[in-house]
Amino acid sequence: MINTDSSQGVVYAPLCQTMSDSESEEELLHRNHNHARFQGKLPSVTSRAVNNITRIENHLMLSTEINYNNVTGNDFEGQNVPPTWTNTVPEKKSMSTPRRVMFFASIGLCVFVTVGFLWLLPCSDSATCTGGGKAPKTHNWLRDYEKIELKGMINTVAGLRGRGKNLIFMYRSDRVFAELDDGEHHTHGIISLIGRGGQVAWYDEMPEEPRAIDCGLVDVNKNGEPDCLVIGELGQMGQEIGALDPISGEWLWHTTLKSGNMTKIPDPDDCSDFPAILPDINGDGVKDLMHLVVGDTSQCNNVILISGINGQIIGKRYAVSDCGDVHKLGIYHDFLVHVSCYRNHSSFVFSLHLDTLYKAVTGKEIRLETLTHSKLIGQHIRMGQRRNTVNQLSIYRNGGKDLYVQNRGKCPHSCNMTIRLVDDKHDHELPIRSGKGAYGMVPTILNISSSKGMVSGFIIKLWEWTPSSEEPSFANIRMPRDFPEIVRNHTHSPLEPILRMRVLREVVLMILFNATDTRVINTSQNNIVQFCLEQHGEEIFCQPDVNNQENSLLIADIDNDGSQELISFYTTFISSDNEKENWRLITYVQLLRLESELAKLTDSESTN
């Protein structure tokens, strides 16, 4: 639940979560803010600085005594002897023994308090102290956040100096039981968590669901750290693209990309690719962007250039007239822009040089030899399956072995999954897992040096649905109410959709191997309750959504100590009973120190 208090010009907006005793201290250190997005101007940021300044004034007292050598006024005049003026300081008296003892005791007490608070007392989980300028090691933690579903990839960004990294996620609100809310408005947006403890650093609301985010590509404010690029939606009218500061959550700029004079409403997935990152083509010191938008024919075949420093569109749109729809926009090492073009049920590659594109949209020349080489510019990597794809094989390589993850069909009715580990060098294949009603997500790659040598592998998450014959009695309920916009867009029948509850199992597998051995360890499993709206046997939308969760694992060094941590999240509905009024959407985020947990798992496997 989001709470807002602006009684003194300060807005607090913490998310509901499991709170620790140090949470109030965290609120003083990290500004949580909640401001409107995409309203035609940059939102204001409300902040509070707490300064306790103690001023100590030391007055030096100088005692001055004037000695006239006992000469009276008359004698002075008569003798005509110049007077002697002396500044005398009273003779210092030696400190008594009790006072000396108390003096040195007070100094010792001050030293003890300083050392105790800096090094002896343990730091709280709010990351409020650091020892000797070095951040303490992070510890395992698990937190829950109510009424939000985290989605997409986990982004790691620099936190406050000396306190490790923070985590940034996209989220969406409860879209199944929204009418059961307590009256407070909940929307979608971006959220930042402190990596060492999981507390909310800040969050920012958006009127529509964010579609994609990447916090490692462009340094908009030129502070030496990359900022976050966010892609959002404006319903059916187009897209929003914006950049925000990952530490403060302040939006640096945003741009509305409205569609042309459409003859029909396009599918939002048709034009959802992330922008390609370009070198600085307009000379302002910040990398620029190239993006796809819907054109006048309701097809995604228009290319635009966007300034990275302020989000303004450079020149005019460029229509790829030979294409019906365009996907996979990219730039290659020779400054050649490539797109995958679809037309008349066939596909081909369309390409042109960046200087040709720049001249076509601006009418100006550009010197490619002055630009940063395009092969040195990082690009957004989308890992996972497109929402409408029904058959996809993904291959992930690590340590000389390939992990094949193949998903077929549409879950949960007709999907099946196959995972296998292939060693081409030794012509060996190891089946890992397969089954119907299952989906294999994007694995994270593991490389750890241990006492037994280098250990490599993958950690992968699976969803396995319970057969429909075993679903609870709550499964089918007709829901005559206002549905989310995504439901209204796809519903053209007077028959109300059915709300179906599904129970599935989330399994996390750790696949470890070295030069001589391979192990597959079932590290954990969680039961997940999912609600889907169905019509005519077809699912309109589900929460939690498998496409939102398929990048929910990440291995990263959060506290910058050279070790690795595993970050994971999952979303479910929980209830004390099966009455719909009691269902609550909740997301769990967990951090594990990987080396210690891996040692426990391998020791347990050896014992068994």
C-alpha positions as CSV (number, residue, x, y, z in Angstrom):
1,M,0.0,0.0,0.0
2,I,1.2,3.5,-0.8
3,N,1.1,6.1,1.9
4,T,1.4,9.8,1.3
5,D,2.1,12.4,3.9
6,S,2.7,16.0,2.8
7,S,2.0,17.8,6.0
8,Q,5.3,19.6,6.0
9,G,6.0,19.8,2.3
10,V,7.5,16.4,2.3
11,V,6.1,13.5,0.4
12,Y,6.7,10.0,1.7
13,A,5.5,7.0,-0.3
14,P,6.8,3.7,1.1
15,L,5.6,0.5,-0.3
16,C,4.0,-2.1,2.0
17,Q,6.6,-4.7,2.9
18,T,8.0,-6.7,5.7
19,M,9.6,-4.0,7.8
20,S,12.6,-4.3,10.1
21,D,13.4,-2.3,13.3
22,S,15.8,-0.1,11.3
23,E,13.2,0.9,8.7
24,S,12.7,4.4,10.3
25,E,16.4,5.0,10.1
26,E,16.3,4.1,6.4
27,E,13.6,6.6,5.7
28,L,15.9,9.4,6.9
29,L,18.8,8.2,4.7
30,H,16.9,7.5,1.5
31,R,14.3,9.7,-0.1
32,N,11.2,7.9,-1.1
33,H,9.2,9.9,-3.6
34,N,6.0,9.6,-5.6
35,H,5.3,12.0,-8.3
36,A,3.1,12.0,-11.4
37,R,4.6,10.9,-14.7
38,F,4.3,11.9,-18.3
39,Q,2.1,15.0,-17.7
40,G,3.7,17.2,-20.3
41,K,6.4,18.6,-18.1
42,L,9.2,17.2,-15.9
43,P,7.8,16.2,-12.5
44,S,9.0,18.0,-9.4
45,V,11.1,16.1,-6.9
46,T,10.2,16.7,-3.3
47,S,13.1,16.1,-0.9
48,R,14.1,16.9,2.7
49,A,17.5,17.4,4.0
50,V,18.1,16.9,7.7
51,N,21.0,19.0,9.1
52,N,21.8,19.0,12.7
53,I,24.6,21.6,13.2
54,T,26.1,22.2,16.5
55,R,28.2,25.4,16.8
56,I,30.8,25.6,19.5
57,E,32.2,29.1,20.1
58,N,35.5,29.3,22.0
59,H,36.3,32.7,23.5
60,L,39.9,33.4,24.5
61,M,39.8,35.5,27.6
62,L,42.9,37.9,27.9
63,S,43.4,39.5,31.3
64,T,45.0,42.9,30.9
65,E,46.5,44.8,33.9
66,I,47.9,48.3,33.5
67,N,50.7,49.1,36.0
68,Y,51.6,52.7,36.5
69,N,54.5,51.8,38.8
70,N,52.6,53.2,41.8
71,V,53.0,56.8,40.4
72,T,50.1,59.1,41.1
73,G,48.8,61.6,38.6
74,N,50.7,64.6,40.2
75,D,54.0,62.7,40.5
76,F,53.6,61.6,37.0
77,E,53.4,65.0,35.7
78,G,56.1,66.4,37.8
79,Q,58.7,63.7,37.0
80,N,58.0,63.6,33.3
81,V,58.8,59.9,33.3
82,P,57.2,57.8,30.6
83,P,54.8,55.2,32.1
84,T,55.3,51.5,31.7
85,W,52.3,49.5,30.3
86,T,52.5,45.8,30.7
87,N,50.1,43.0,29.7
88,T,50.3,40.3,32.3
89,V,48.7,36.9,32.1
90,P,47.9,35.3,35.4
91,E,50.2,32.5,36.4
92,K,48.9,29.1,35.3
93,K,48.1,26.9,38.2
94,S,48.8,23.2,38.0
95,M,45.8,20.9,37.6
96,S,44.8,19.0,40.7
97,T,45.1,15.2,40.6
98,P,41.3,14.6,40.6
99,R,40.8,17.1,37.8
100,R,43.6,15.5,35.8
101,V,42.1,12.1,36.2
102,M,38.7,13.3,35.1
103,F,40.2,15.1,32.1
104,F,42.0,12.1,30.7
105,A,39.0,9.9,31.5
106,S,36.7,12.2,29.4
107,I,39.2,12.0,26.5
108,G,39.3,8.2,26.8
109,L,35.5,8.0,26.8
110,C,35.2,10.1,23.7
111,V,37.7,7.8,21.9
112,F,35.8,4.7,23.1
113,V,32.4,6.1,21.8
114,T,33.9,7.0,18.5
115,V,35.6,3.7,17.9
116,G,32.6,1.8,19.2
117,F,30.1,3.4,16.9
118,L,32.4,3.1,13.9
119,W,33.9,-0.4,14.3
120,L,32.6,-2.3,17.3
121,L,28.8,-2.0,17.0
122,P,27.4,-4.0,14.0
123,C,25.8,-2.0,11.2
124,S,22.1,-2.3,10.8
125,D,20.5,-3.6,7.6
126,S,19.8,0.0,6.5
127,A,23.4,0.4,5.4
128,T,23.8,3.5,7.6
129,C,27.5,2.9,8.6
130,T,30.6,1.9,6.8
131,G,33.9,0.7,8.3
132,G,36.9,2.6,7.3
133,G,35.3,3.8,4.1
134,K,34.6,0.2,3.0
135,A,31.0,-1.1,2.8
136,P,30.3,-4.2,5.0
137,K,29.5,-7.4,3.3
138,T,25.9,-8.0,2.4
139,H,23.9,-10.7,4.1
140,N,21.1,-13.0,3.0
141,W,17.7,-11.3,3.0
142,L,14.1,-12.0,1.9
143,R,11.4,-9.3,1.7
144,D,7.9,-9.1,0.4
145,Y,6.1,-6.2,-1.4
146,E,2.3,-6.1,-1.5
147,K,0.1,-5.2,-4.4
148,I,2.8,-5.2,-7.1
149,E,4.1,-7.7,-9.6
150,L,7.8,-7.2,-10.5
151,K,8.5,-7.7,-14.2
152,G,11.3,-7.8,-16.7
153,M,15.1,-7.9,-16.1
154,I,16.8,-7.0,-12.8
155,N,19.0,-3.9,-13.2
156,T,22.0,-3.3,-10.9
157,V,23.1,0.3,-10.5
158,A,25.6,2.2,-8.3
159,G,24.1,3.1,-4.9
160,L,25.2,5.8,-2.5
161,R,29.0,6.0,-2.3
162,G,30.6,3.2,-0.3
163,R,27.3,1.3,0.2
164,G,27.3,-1.2,-2.7
165,K,24.7,-1.5,-5.5
166,N,21.0,-1.0,-5.7
167,L,18.4,-3.0,-7.7
168,I,15.9,-1.5,-10.1
169,F,12.8,-3.2,-11.4
170,M,9.7,-2.4,-13.4
171,Y,6.4,-3.3,-11.7
172,R,2.7,-3.4,-12.3
173,S,-0.2,-3.2,-9.8
174,D,-2.9,-5.8,-9.0
175,R,-5.0,-6.0,-12.2
176,V,-7.2,-8.9,-11.1
177,F,-8.7,-7.7,-7.8
178,A,-8.3,-4.0,-8.3
179,E,-11.9,-3.3,-7.3
180,L,-11.2,-4.9,-3.9
181,D,-8.7,-2.2,-3.2
182,D,-9.1,-0.1,0.0
183,G,-9.7,3.1,-2.0
184,E,-6.1,4.1,-2.5
185,H,-5.0,4.5,-6.1
186,H,-2.3,2.1,-7.2
187,T,-0.6,2.3,-10.6
188,H,2.5,0.9,-12.3
189,G,6.1,2.2,-12.4
190,I,9.7,1.8,-11.5
191,I,11.1,0.8,-8.1
192,S,14.6,0.8,-6.6
193,L,15.6,-1.4,-3.7
194,I,18.8,-1.1,-1.6
195,G,20.9,-4.1,-2.5
196,R,22.3,-4.8,1.0
197,G,18.9,-5.0,2.7
198,G,16.0,-4.8,0.2
199,Q,14.6,-1.5,1.6
200,V,12.8,0.7,-0.9
201,A,15.1,3.5,-2.0
202,W,12.5,5.2,-4.2
203,Y,9.7,4.4,-6.6
204,D,8.0,6.3,-9.3
205,E,4.5,5.7,-10.7
206,M,3.5,5.7,-14.4
207,P,0.0,5.8,-15.8
208,E,0.6,2.7,-18.0
209,E,2.8,-0.3,-17.6
210,P,6.5,0.1,-18.4
211,R,7.5,-2.3,-21.1
212,A,11.3,-2.3,-20.9
213,I,14.1,-0.7,-18.9
214,D,17.9,-0.7,-19.2
215,C,20.2,1.1,-16.8
216,G,23.6,0.5,-18.4
217,L,23.6,2.2,-21.8
218,V,23.6,6.0,-21.8
219,D,25.0,8.6,-19.3
220,V,22.4,11.4,-19.8
221,N,23.5,13.8,-17.1
222,K,27.2,13.2,-17.7
223,N,28.0,12.2,-14.1
224,G,30.1,9.2,-15.0
225,E,27.3,6.6,-14.3
226,P,24.8,5.4,-16.8
227,D,21.2,6.4,-16.4
228,C,18.0,4.3,-17.0
229,L,16.2,4.3,-20.3
230,V,12.5,3.4,-19.9
231,I,10.0,2.4,-22.5
232,G,6.3,2.9,-21.6
233,E,2.9,3.0,-23.3
234,L,0.2,5.5,-23.8
235,G,-2.6,2.9,-24.2
236,Q,-3.3,2.6,-27.9
237,M,-2.0,6.1,-28.8
238,G,1.8,5.4,-28.9
239,Q,4.7,5.1,-26.6
240,E,6.7,7.0,-24.0
241,I,10.4,6.9,-23.8
242,G,12.3,8.5,-20.9
243,A,15.5,8.6,-18.9
244,L,15.8,8.7,-15.1
245,D,18.6,9.1,-12.6
246,P,19.0,5.6,-11.0
247,I,20.1,7.0,-7.6
248,S,17.5,9.6,-7.0
249,G,14.7,8.4,-9.3
250,E,14.4,11.8,-10.8
251,W,13.2,11.8,-14.4
252,L,15.8,13.6,-16.6
253,W,13.5,13.8,-19.7
254,H,10.7,12.0,-21.4
255,T,9.3,12.1,-24.9
256,T,5.9,11.1,-26.2
257,L,6.0,9.1,-29.5
258,K,2.4,9.3,-30.8
259,S,1.4,7.1,-33.7
260,G,0.4,8.5,-37.0
261,N,-3.0,8.6,-38.6
262,M,-3.8,5.0,-37.9
263,T,-6.4,3.1,-39.9
264,K,-6.5,0.4,-37.2
265,I,-5.3,-0.2,-33.7
266,P,-1.9,-2.0,-33.8
267,D,-1.0,-4.8,-31.5
268,P,1.2,-3.2,-28.8
269,D,3.7,-6.1,-29.2
270,D,4.3,-5.3,-32.9
271,C,6.5,-2.2,-32.1
272,S,8.0,-3.0,-28.7
273,D,11.7,-3.3,-29.6
274,F,14.1,-1.4,-27.4
275,P,15.9,1.6,-29.0
276,A,19.3,1.0,-30.6
277,I,22.1,3.1,-29.1
278,L,24.0,5.3,-31.5
279,P,27.2,7.3,-31.2
280,D,26.8,11.0,-30.4
281,I,25.6,12.1,-33.8
282,N,24.5,15.7,-32.8
283,G,27.7,16.7,-30.9
284,D,26.3,17.3,-27.4
285,G,28.5,14.7,-25.7
286,V,25.7,12.1,-25.1
287,K,25.0,9.0,-27.1
288,D,21.8,9.2,-29.1
289,L,19.0,6.7,-29.9
290,M,17.3,5.1,-32.9
291,H,13.8,3.8,-32.4
292,L,10.8,2.2,-34.2
293,V,7.3,3.7,-34.2
294,V,4.0,3.0,-35.8
295,G,3.4,4.9,-39.1
296,D,0.3,6.2,-40.8
297,T,-0.6,2.8,-42.1
298,S,-0.8,1.3,-38.6
299,Q,2.4,-0.7,-39.3
300,C,5.6,-0.5,-37.4
301,N,7.9,0.7,-40.1
302,N,9.0,4.2,-39.2
303,V,12.5,4.9,-37.8
304,I,13.2,8.0,-35.7
305,L,16.4,9.5,-34.2
306,I,16.2,10.7,-30.6
307,S,18.7,13.0,-28.8
308,G,20.1,11.2,-25.7
309,I,20.6,14.4,-23.7
310,N,17.0,15.8,-23.8
311,G,14.8,13.2,-25.6
312,Q,14.0,15.5,-28.5
313,I,13.4,13.9,-31.9
314,I,16.2,14.7,-34.4
315,G,14.7,15.7,-37.8
316,K,11.7,13.9,-39.2
317,R,10.6,10.3,-39.4
318,Y,12.1,7.9,-41.9
319,A,9.5,5.4,-43.4
320,V,10.9,2.1,-44.5
321,S,8.4,1.9,-47.3
322,D,9.4,-1.5,-48.6
323,C,8.5,-3.1,-45.2
324,G,5.2,-4.0,-43.8
325,D,6.5,-4.3,-40.2
326,V,10.1,-3.9,-38.9
327,H,11.8,-5.6,-36.0
328,K,15.3,-6.0,-34.6
329,L,16.6,-2.6,-35.3
330,G,20.3,-2.4,-34.9
331,I,23.6,-0.8,-35.9
332,Y,26.7,-2.8,-36.8
333,H,30.5,-2.1,-36.8
334,D,30.5,-0.5,-40.2
335,F,27.8,2.1,-39.1
336,L,25.3,0.0,-41.2
337,V,21.7,0.2,-39.8
338,H,19.9,-3.2,-40.2
339,V,16.3,-4.1,-39.7
340,S,14.3,-7.3,-40.1
341,C,11.6,-6.5,-42.6
342,Y,8.3,-8.4,-43.0
343,R,6.2,-8.2,-46.1
344,N,3.6,-10.5,-47.7
345,H,4.4,-13.3,-45.2
346,S,8.1,-13.3,-46.0
347,S,11.1,-11.6,-44.3
348,F,14.3,-10.0,-45.5
349,V,17.0,-7.7,-44.1
350,F,16.8,-4.0,-45.0
351,S,19.9,-1.9,-44.4
352,L,21.3,1.6,-45.0
353,H,24.3,3.5,-43.7
354,L,23.9,5.8,-40.7
355,D,25.1,8.9,-42.7
356,T,22.4,8.2,-45.3
357,L,19.7,7.9,-42.6
358,Y,20.9,11.1,-40.9
359,K,20.9,13.1,-44.1
360,A,17.4,11.8,-45.0
361,V,15.8,13.0,-41.7
362,T,17.8,16.2,-41.1
363,G,19.1,17.2,-44.6
364,K,22.6,17.6,-43.1
365,E,25.8,15.7,-43.5
366,I,27.5,13.7,-40.8
367,R,31.2,12.6,-40.7
368,L,31.3,9.0,-39.6
369,E,35.0,9.1,-39.0
370,T,34.5,11.5,-36.0
371,L,32.1,9.2,-34.2
372,T,32.8,6.5,-31.6
373,H,33.1,3.2,-33.4
374,S,29.7,1.5,-33.2
375,K,31.2,-1.9,-32.1
376,L,32.3,-0.2,-28.9
377,I,28.7,0.9,-28.0
378,G,26.7,-1.4,-25.8
379,Q,23.2,-2.4,-26.9
380,H,20.2,-3.6,-25.0
381,I,20.0,-7.4,-25.0
382,R,16.5,-8.9,-24.8
383,M,16.6,-12.4,-23.4
384,G,13.5,-14.5,-23.4
385,Q,10.6,-15.4,-25.7
386,R,8.3,-13.0,-27.5
387,R,4.8,-13.1,-26.1
388,N,3.2,-14.4,-29.3
389,T,6.0,-16.9,-30.1
390,V,4.8,-20.5,-29.9
391,N,8.1,-22.3,-30.7
392,Q,11.5,-21.1,-29.7
393,L,14.9,-22.7,-29.1
394,S,17.4,-20.7,-27.0
395,I,21.0,-21.7,-26.6
396,Y,23.2,-20.4,-23.7
397,R,27.0,-21.1,-23.6
398,N,29.2,-21.3,-20.5
399,G,32.4,-23.2,-19.6
400,G,32.5,-25.0,-22.9
401,K,29.0,-26.4,-22.7
402,D,25.7,-25.3,-24.2
403,L,22.3,-25.3,-22.4
404,Y,19.4,-25.8,-24.8
405,V,16.1,-24.5,-23.6
406,Q,13.2,-25.2,-26.0
407,N,9.6,-24.1,-25.3
408,R,6.7,-25.2,-27.6
409,G,3.1,-24.2,-27.6
410,K,1.2,-21.8,-25.4
411,C,1.0,-22.3,-21.6
412,P,-0.6,-23.8,-19.8
413,H,-3.0,-25.6,-22.2
414,S,-0.6,-26.9,-24.8
415,C,2.9,-26.0,-23.8
416,N,5.8,-28.4,-23.3
417,M,9.5,-27.8,-22.4
418,T,12.8,-29.6,-23.0
419,I,16.1,-28.7,-21.3
420,R,19.4,-30.4,-22.2
421,L,23.1,-29.8,-21.6
422,V,25.3,-30.4,-24.6
423,D,29.1,-30.8,-24.7
424,D,30.1,-30.7,-28.3
425,K,33.8,-31.2,-27.5
426,H,33.2,-34.6,-26.0
427,D,30.1,-35.4,-28.1
428,H,27.9,-35.8,-25.0
429,E,24.4,-34.7,-24.2
430,L,22.7,-34.8,-20.8
431,P,18.9,-34.5,-20.5
432,I,18.1,-32.0,-17.7
433,R,14.3,-31.7,-17.6
434,S,11.3,-32.1,-19.9
435,G,7.5,-32.2,-19.5
436,K,4.1,-31.0,-20.5
437,G,2.5,-27.9,-19.0
438,A,6.0,-26.5,-18.3
439,Y,8.0,-23.5,-19.3
440,G,11.8,-22.9,-19.1
441,M,12.9,-19.4,-18.3
442,V,16.1,-17.5,-19.1
443,P,19.0,-19.0,-17.1
444,T,21.7,-17.0,-15.3
445,I,25.4,-18.0,-15.8
446,L,27.5,-19.1,-12.9
447,N,31.3,-19.2,-12.6
448,I,32.9,-19.6,-9.1
449,S,36.4,-20.5,-8.0
450,S,36.3,-23.0,-5.2
451,S,38.7,-25.3,-3.3
452,K,38.1,-27.9,-6.0
453,G,38.8,-25.6,-8.8
454,M,36.7,-23.5,-11.1
455,V,33.0,-24.5,-11.1
456,S,30.8,-23.3,-13.9
457,G,27.1,-23.8,-14.6
458,F,23.6,-22.3,-15.0
459,I,20.8,-21.5,-12.6
460,I,17.4,-21.8,-14.3
461,K,13.8,-21.3,-13.2
462,L,10.9,-23.5,-14.4
463,W,7.1,-23.1,-14.1
464,E,5.1,-26.3,-14.0
465,W,1.3,-26.0,-14.0
466,T,-0.9,-28.3,-12.1
467,P,-3.2,-30.4,-14.4
468,S,-6.7,-28.8,-14.8
469,S,-8.2,-31.9,-13.2
470,E,-6.4,-31.0,-9.9
471,E,-7.3,-27.3,-9.9
472,P,-9.2,-26.0,-6.9
473,S,-13.0,-25.6,-6.9
474,F,-12.5,-21.8,-7.0
475,A,-11.3,-22.2,-10.6
476,N,-14.3,-20.8,-12.6
477,I,-16.0,-17.5,-11.6
478,R,-17.7,-15.1,-14.0
479,M,-16.6,-11.6,-13.3
480,P,-19.2,-9.0,-14.3
481,R,-17.2,-5.9,-13.6
482,D,-14.9,-3.3,-15.2
483,F,-11.9,-5.1,-16.6
484,P,-8.4,-3.7,-17.2
485,E,-7.9,-1.9,-20.5
486,I,-6.0,-4.9,-21.9
487,V,-9.0,-7.0,-21.4
488,R,-11.4,-4.5,-22.9
489,N,-9.2,-4.3,-26.0
490,H,-9.4,-8.0,-26.7
491,T,-13.0,-8.7,-25.6
492,H,-15.6,-8.4,-28.4
493,S,-18.2,-10.8,-27.1
494,P,-21.2,-10.1,-24.8
495,L,-20.2,-13.2,-22.8
496,E,-18.3,-12.1,-19.7
497,P,-14.8,-13.6,-19.4
498,I,-14.1,-16.2,-16.8
499,L,-11.7,-15.7,-14.0
500,R,-9.7,-18.9,-13.6
501,M,-7.3,-19.7,-10.7
502,R,-4.4,-21.9,-11.5
503,V,-1.9,-23.4,-9.2
504,L,1.7,-24.0,-10.4
505,R,5.0,-24.9,-9.0
506,E,8.1,-22.8,-9.5
507,V,11.3,-24.9,-9.5
508,V,14.9,-23.5,-9.4
509,L,17.6,-25.8,-10.8
510,M,21.3,-25.4,-10.4
511,I,23.4,-27.1,-13.1
512,L,27.0,-27.3,-12.0
513,F,30.0,-28.8,-13.8
514,N,33.8,-28.8,-13.9
515,A,36.3,-30.7,-16.0
516,T,35.2,-34.1,-14.6
517,D,31.7,-33.9,-13.1
518,T,28.2,-32.6,-13.7
519,R,25.5,-32.1,-11.1
520,V,21.9,-31.0,-11.3
521,I,20.6,-29.7,-7.9
522,N,17.0,-28.8,-7.2
523,T,17.7,-25.8,-5.0
524,S,14.1,-24.6,-4.2
525,Q,10.5,-24.7,-5.2
526,N,7.6,-22.4,-4.5
527,N,3.9,-22.8,-5.0
528,I,2.4,-20.0,-7.1
529,V,-1.3,-19.0,-7.4
530,Q,-2.0,-17.4,-10.8
531,F,-5.3,-15.8,-12.0
532,C,-6.2,-15.7,-15.7
533,L,-9.1,-14.1,-17.5
534,E,-10.4,-16.5,-20.2
535,Q,-12.8,-16.2,-23.0
536,H,-13.8,-19.0,-25.4
537,G,-11.0,-21.1,-23.9
538,E,-8.4,-18.5,-24.7
539,E,-6.5,-16.6,-22.0
540,I,-6.8,-12.8,-22.4
541,F,-4.3,-12.0,-19.7
542,C,-2.8,-13.5,-16.5
543,Q,-1.2,-12.3,-13.3
544,P,1.5,-13.2,-12.5
545,D,2.5,-13.4,-16.2
546,V,5.2,-16.0,-17.2
547,N,6.7,-13.4,-19.7
548,N,7.1,-10.9,-16.8
549,Q,8.9,-13.5,-14.7
550,E,11.3,-15.2,-17.2
551,N,14.2,-12.9,-16.3
552,S,13.7,-13.1,-12.6
553,L,17.2,-14.5,-11.8
554,L,20.5,-12.5,-11.7
555,I,24.0,-13.2,-10.4
556,A,25.9,-10.0,-9.4
557,D,28.4,-8.6,-7.0
558,I,26.2,-6.3,-4.9
559,D,28.6,-5.2,-2.2
560,N,31.7,-4.9,-4.5
561,D,33.7,-7.3,-2.5
562,G,34.6,-9.7,-5.3
563,S,32.0,-12.3,-4.3
564,Q,28.7,-13.1,-6.0
565,E,25.1,-12.9,-4.9
566,L,22.1,-14.5,-6.4
567,I,19.0,-12.2,-6.7
568,S,15.6,-13.7,-7.5
569,F,12.0,-12.7,-7.3
570,Y,8.6,-14.3,-7.8
571,T,5.0,-13.1,-7.6
572,T,1.9,-14.9,-6.3
573,F,-1.5,-14.4,-4.8
574,I,-2.0,-15.4,-1.1
575,S,-5.1,-15.8,1.0
576,S,-6.2,-17.2,4.3
577,D,-9.1,-18.9,2.6
578,N,-10.5,-19.2,-0.9
579,E,-12.8,-16.2,-0.7
580,K,-11.9,-13.7,-3.4
581,E,-12.1,-10.8,-1.0
582,N,-9.1,-12.1,0.8
583,W,-6.7,-12.6,-2.1
584,R,-3.6,-10.3,-2.1
585,L,-1.0,-9.9,-4.7
586,I,2.5,-10.1,-3.3
587,T,6.1,-10.3,-4.6
588,Y,9.0,-11.9,-2.8
589,V,12.6,-10.7,-3.5
590,Q,15.5,-12.7,-2.1
591,L,19.3,-12.2,-2.1
592,L,21.6,-15.1,-1.3
593,R,25.4,-15.0,-0.9
594,L,26.2,-17.5,-3.6
595,E,29.5,-19.0,-2.4
596,S,28.2,-19.9,1.1
597,E,24.9,-21.2,-0.2
598,L,26.7,-23.3,-2.9
599,A,28.9,-24.8,-0.3
600,K,25.8,-25.9,1.7
601,L,24.1,-27.3,-1.3
602,T,27.2,-29.3,-2.5
603,D,27.9,-30.6,1.0
604,S,24.2,-31.7,1.3
605,E,24.4,-33.5,-2.0
606,S,27.6,-35.2,-1.0
607,T,26.0,-36.4,2.3
608,N,22.9,-37.7,0.6
